[in-house]
Amino acid sequence: MIENFYKDQVIWITGASSGIGEALALELAAKGATLVLSARREDELQRVNQLCGGKATIVKMDLGDEKSIREAASTVFNLHPQIDFLFNNGGISQRSLCLETDISVDRRIMEVNFFGNILLSKLVGARMLSAKKGHIVVTSSLLGKWGFYLRSGYAASKHALHGYYESLRMEVEKDGIYVTLVLPGFTNTEISKHALSSDGKPTNEMDHNQAGGLSPKQVAQSILEGVAKRKFEIAIGGREMKGLLVKRLFPALFEKLVRKQSAK
Ligand SMILES: NC(=O)c1ccc[n+]([C@@H]2O[C@H](COP(=O)([O-])OP(=O)(O)OC[C@H]3O[C@@H](n4cnc5c(N)ncnc54)[C@H](OP(=O)(O)O)[C@@H]3O)[C@@H](O)[C@H]2O)c1
């Protein structure tokens, strides 16, 4: 089923310049999808497009800038009035203690991971509503389910996505629009290098948790299988995934175990 599921579908991927978004683009290009790739780094988007066969549309967009999002959406809609799938995947992480982090950094993370994300869904979702079809896929995190060291603003932004998209799903499922939340565990991307420190500068450090995580390709393949099954949530990762069940069934034990995990 999955082989033809994405063929000729118009699919907009944000955060497509690296990591999980890049891997989604490669997998979907191989399945014959019509792709729109967005992020801030145009040179990296061009590199990904070449790997995808060079047929994707590249639309530069900064999720932290409302004007940029609105302009990108209008460019995309001129070319593709109807979007079948939005992979709302772009995001930024954090490596800094709550009380040392400047509030501007918390705001920046919320702007990119939450407000930019939901603005794009509003714009694309309105089109889906008119067509009475579409699927919005949002990359959250296991940290959309619990907090963790050095990730206060990041975990908050991902928790916010769950509240928002669970509500959206209830409102639009009758109109043929699906909403999937994706919860990756540790994935071997450069997210920790791009993560913001207490003053808002990127850390430029590769965490060993990420380095030992699943490959972006594995994560992308699991996402695409889950989306084809119209799952509400797709959780993907290594042993950190056990946290989901332990937190639900044994919350006190979870609180003990999670404190023993390495922050990086
Ligand atoms: N790697 C993990 O362990 C992990 C675990 C759980 C969840 N996630 C989530 O997975 C998603 C993808 O992250 P990744 O791991 O693939 O890391 P990544 O390689 O750093 O990719 C992040 C993507 O988001 C884009 N992005 C960042 N800030 C942006 C902005 N202001 N405007 C537009 N695009 C922006 C980046 O592109 P530009 O820099 O070119 O703009 C890049 O394409 C994120 O939402 C992340 O929170 C990752």
The ligand as an SDF file (V2000), in Angstrom:
LIG
                    3D

 48 52  0  0  0  0  0  0  0  0999 V2000
   17.0220   14.6490   16.1970 N   0  0  0  0  0  0  0  0  0  0  0  0
   16.3290   14.2940   17.2600 C   0  0  0  0  0  0  0  0  0  0  0  0
   16.8440   13.5850   18.1530 O   0  0  0  0  0  0  0  0  0  0  0  0
   14.8880   14.7350   17.4010 C   0  0  0  0  0  0  0  0  0  0  0  0
   14.1200   14.1520   18.4040 C   0  0  0  0  0  0  0  0  0  0  0  0
   12.7910   14.5510   18.5660 C   0  0  0  0  0  0  0  0  0  0  0  0
   12.2360   15.4870   17.7180 C   0  0  0  0  0  0  0  0  0  0  0  0
   13.0080   16.0410   16.7410 N   0  0  0  0  0  0  0  0  0  0  0  0
   12.3670   17.0550   15.8860 C   0  0  0  0  0  0  0  0  0  0  0  0
   12.5800   16.7230   14.5290 O   0  0  0  0  0  0  0  0  0  0  0  0
   12.4570   17.9010   13.7440 C   0  0  0  0  0  0  0  0  0  0  0  0
   13.5990   17.9330   12.7380 C   0  0  0  0  0  0  0  0  0  0  0  0
   14.8210   18.0690   13.4540 O   0  0  0  0  0  0  0  0  0  0  0  0
   16.1580   17.2830   13.0340 P   0  0  0  0  0  0  0  0  0  0  0  0
   16.4640   16.3400   14.1150 O   0  0  0  0  0  0  0  0  0  0  0  0
   16.0360   16.8010   11.6610 O   0  0  0  0  0  0  0  0  0  0  0  0
   17.2580   18.4520   13.1830 O   0  0  0  0  0  0  0  0  0  0  0  0
   17.9490   19.4020   12.1220 P   0  0  0  0  0  0  0  0  0  0  0  0
   18.8000   18.6290   11.1930 O   0  0  0  0  0  0  0  0  0  0  0  0
   18.5580   20.5000   12.9290 O   0  0  0  0  0  0  0  0  0  0  0  0
   16.7260   19.9520   11.2680 O   0  0  0  0  0  0  0  0  0  0  0  0
   15.9440   21.0220   11.6860 C   0  0  0  0  0  0  0  0  0  0  0  0
   15.2750   21.6090   10.4640 C   0  0  0  0  0  0  0  0  0  0  0  0
   14.4440   22.6890   10.8820 O   0  0  0  0  0  0  0  0  0  0  0  0
   14.7620   23.8330   10.1110 C   0  0  0  0  0  0  0  0  0  0  0  0
   14.6070   25.0500   10.8900 N   0  0  0  0  0  0  0  0  0  0  0  0
   15.1860   25.3790   12.0640 C   0  0  0  0  0  0  0  0  0  0  0  0
   14.8420   26.6260   12.4170 N   0  0  0  0  0  0  0  0  0  0  0  0
   14.0380   27.1020   11.4190 C   0  0  0  0  0  0  0  0  0  0  0  0
   13.3770   28.3200   11.1770 C   0  0  0  0  0  0  0  0  0  0  0  0
   13.4720   29.3640   12.0250 N   0  0  0  0  0  0  0  0  0  0  0  0
   12.6460   28.4440   10.0530 N   0  0  0  0  0  0  0  0  0  0  0  0
   12.5380   27.4300    9.1780 C   0  0  0  0  0  0  0  0  0  0  0  0
   13.1370   26.2440    9.3360 N   0  0  0  0  0  0  0  0  0  0  0  0
   13.8740   26.0890   10.4450 C   0  0  0  0  0  0  0  0  0  0  0  0
   16.2320   23.6630    9.7150 C   0  0  0  0  0  0  0  0  0  0  0  0
   16.5160   24.3570    8.5060 O   0  0  0  0  0  0  0  0  0  0  0  0
   17.2850   25.7450    8.3770 P   0  0  0  0  0  0  0  0  0  0  0  0
   18.3140   25.8160    9.4510 O   0  0  0  0  0  0  0  0  0  0  0  0
   17.8470   25.6750    6.9930 O   0  0  0  0  0  0  0  0  0  0  0  0
   16.2260   26.7870    8.5050 O   0  0  0  0  0  0  0  0  0  0  0  0
   16.2950   22.1630    9.4690 C   0  0  0  0  0  0  0  0  0  0  0  0
   15.8970   21.8700    8.1590 O   0  0  0  0  0  0  0  0  0  0  0  0
   12.4410   19.0790   14.7190 C   0  0  0  0  0  0  0  0  0  0  0  0
   11.1210   19.5400   14.8690 O   0  0  0  0  0  0  0  0  0  0  0  0
   12.9230   18.4540   16.0140 C   0  0  0  0  0  0  0  0  0  0  0  0
   12.4290   19.1260   17.1430 O   0  0  0  0  0  0  0  0  0  0  0  0
   14.3080   15.6770   16.5600 C   0  0  0  0  0  0  0  0  0  0  0  0
  1  2  1  0
  2  3  2  0
  2  4  1  0
  4  5  1  0
  4 48  2  0
  5  6  2  0
  6  7  1  0
  7  8  2  0
  8  9  1  0
  8 48  1  0
  9 10  1  0
  9 46  1  0
 10 11  1  0
 11 12  1  0
 11 44  1  0
 12 13  1  0
 13 14  1  0
 14 15  2  0
 14 16  1  0
 14 17  1  0
 17 18  1  0
 18 19  2  0
 18 20  1  0
 18 21  1  0
 21 22  1  0
 22 23  1  0
 23 24  1  0
 23 42  1  0
 24 25  1  0
 25 26  1  0
 25 36  1  0
 26 27  1  0
 26 35  1  0
 27 28  2  0
 28 29  1  0
 29 30  1  0
 29 35  2  0
 30 31  1  0
 30 32  2  0
 32 33  1  0
 33 34  2  0
 34 35  1  0
 36 37  1  0
 36 42  1  0
 37 38  1  0
 38 39  2  0
 38 40  1  0
 38 41  1  0
 42 43  1  0
 44 45  1  0
 44 46  1  0
 46 47  1  0
M  CHG  2   8   1  16  -1
M  END
$$$$
